[in-house]
Each structure stands twice: as structure tokens, then as C-alpha cells.
Amino acid sequence: MIELLLAERCTGCNRCVAVCPSNVFDAVRDAPPVIARAKDCQTCFMCELYCQADALFVHPNAEQRVPTEPAAVLAADLLGQYRRESGWDEWAGHYPNEHWMMEQVFRRALAARQ
């Protein structure tokens, strides 16, 4: 579930607002978005994937919020971890996890069937 949005890292691009399927964030004019409906978070990690500033932290617990200290998340290098390990954007080719690239997976499966 979404736990943190670090305003000091946020660029205000509002990608998290646009990609969230649960409408968890509210855009704020001339300021970082706010986590307005955390309990609606589906823990899909879309906001983390699209946040190029690594300003968001989604805890993998999808059932309930887990109080999270920003200093602990920073110290553990958790910001951007999902993006890195998914090989998203600038991390493409660095990690073997490509589960998000379903179009390519389906193409390979189709080719294997033929």
C-alpha cells in the first residue's frame, strides 16, 4: 500500500496521479501531489514505476498501511527499488525481471506455440 511521497524529491510531474487506477492521489497546483485516499491503493506499484524522481514508496503489504519512516526507507535504498528491479526506463537491461513487459512475453509464447 502507498506509504510515502517525499516532497523534497518530487518534481511535480503528476505521473502518479495520471497512472493510479484507484485515484489515490490528488494533484495540487504548484506543489507535489498528495496521498488523498491511501486505503484505496491496490498496491499495483504503477506510481512507483512512473515516478522518475523516485519520490514514492509503496509497501508490499496490500491489506493495511504499514507506518514507514522516510529515513528508514532512504537508508535501506528502497526508493526506486521496484523500478530498478523491474528494468523500467533507465534500468532497462540491468535486471532480468521483465514481468511488466507482457506484450513481448505474449509474442514469445505465441511464437513458441507455432
C-alpha positions as CSV (number, residue, x, y, z in Angstrom):
1,M,0.0,0.0,0.0
2,I,1.2,3.5,-0.7
3,E,3.1,4.9,2.3
4,L,5.3,7.8,1.3
5,L,5.5,10.7,-1.1
6,L,8.7,12.6,-0.4
7,A,8.0,16.2,-1.4
8,E,11.7,17.1,-1.5
9,R,12.3,14.6,-4.3
10,C,9.0,15.1,-6.2
11,T,9.3,17.1,-9.4
12,G,5.5,17.7,-9.6
13,C,5.1,15.8,-12.9
14,N,1.8,14.3,-11.7
15,R,2.5,11.0,-13.5
16,C,1.5,9.2,-10.3
17,V,-1.9,11.0,-10.4
18,A,-2.4,10.0,-14.0
19,V,-1.5,6.3,-13.8
20,C,-3.1,5.4,-10.5
21,P,-6.0,3.1,-11.3
22,S,-7.5,3.8,-7.8
23,N,-7.3,7.5,-7.8
24,V,-5.2,7.5,-4.7
25,F,-3.5,10.9,-5.4
26,D,-4.8,14.4,-5.7
27,A,-2.9,16.9,-7.9
28,V,-2.1,20.2,-6.2
29,R,-1.4,23.3,-8.2
30,D,2.3,24.3,-7.9
31,A,3.0,21.6,-5.3
32,P,3.6,17.9,-5.1
33,P,0.5,15.7,-5.3
34,V,-0.9,14.4,-2.0
35,I,-1.8,10.9,-1.0
36,A,-5.5,11.5,-0.5
37,R,-7.0,8.0,-0.4
38,A,-4.3,5.6,0.7
39,K,-6.8,2.9,1.7
40,D,-7.9,2.7,-1.9
41,C,-4.4,1.7,-3.0
42,Q,-4.3,-1.6,-4.9
43,T,-0.5,-2.0,-4.3
44,C,-0.1,-2.2,-8.1
45,F,3.2,-0.2,-8.0
46,M,2.2,1.8,-11.1
47,C,3.0,5.1,-9.3
48,E,6.5,3.8,-8.3
49,L,7.2,2.7,-11.9
50,Y,6.3,6.0,-13.4
51,C,8.0,8.2,-10.8
52,Q,11.3,9.0,-12.4
53,A,12.3,11.0,-9.3
54,D,11.9,8.0,-7.0
55,A,9.8,10.1,-4.6
56,L,7.3,7.4,-3.8
57,F,7.4,4.3,-1.6
58,V,4.7,1.6,-1.9
59,H,4.9,-1.1,0.9
60,P,4.2,-4.6,-0.4
61,N,1.5,-5.1,2.3
62,A,-1.7,-4.7,0.3
63,E,-4.0,-5.3,3.2
64,Q,-3.2,-2.4,5.5
65,R,-0.9,0.6,5.9
66,V,2.5,0.0,7.5
67,P,3.9,3.1,9.2
68,T,7.1,3.9,7.4
69,E,9.8,6.4,8.4
70,P,11.3,8.3,5.4
71,A,14.8,8.0,6.9
72,A,14.5,4.2,7.1
73,V,13.3,3.9,3.5
74,L,16.2,6.1,2.4
75,A,18.7,4.2,4.5
76,A,17.5,0.9,3.0
77,D,17.7,2.3,-0.5
78,L,14.0,1.3,-1.1
79,L,13.1,4.4,-3.2
80,G,13.1,3.3,-6.8
81,Q,13.7,-0.3,-5.9
82,Y,10.7,-1.6,-7.8
83,R,11.7,0.5,-10.9
84,R,15.2,-0.8,-10.8
85,E,14.3,-4.5,-10.3
86,S,11.6,-4.3,-13.0
87,G,14.1,-2.9,-15.5
88,W,11.9,0.2,-16.1
89,D,13.1,3.2,-18.0
90,E,16.8,3.9,-17.4
91,W,17.1,0.5,-15.8
92,A,16.1,-1.5,-18.9
93,G,18.6,-4.3,-19.4
94,H,20.1,-4.1,-15.9
95,Y,17.8,-6.6,-14.2
96,P,16.3,-9.9,-15.6
97,N,12.7,-9.2,-14.2
98,E,10.6,-8.3,-17.2
99,H,7.2,-9.4,-15.9
100,W,5.7,-6.0,-16.8
101,M,6.6,-6.4,-20.4
102,M,3.7,-8.6,-21.2
103,E,3.4,-7.8,-24.9
104,Q,6.8,-9.2,-25.5
105,V,6.1,-12.2,-23.3
106,F,2.9,-13.0,-25.2
107,R,4.7,-12.7,-28.6
108,R,7.4,-15.2,-27.4
109,A,4.7,-17.6,-26.2
110,L,2.8,-17.3,-29.5
111,A,6.0,-17.9,-31.5
112,A,6.8,-21.0,-29.3
113,R,3.3,-22.5,-30.0
114,Q,3.8,-22.2,-33.7
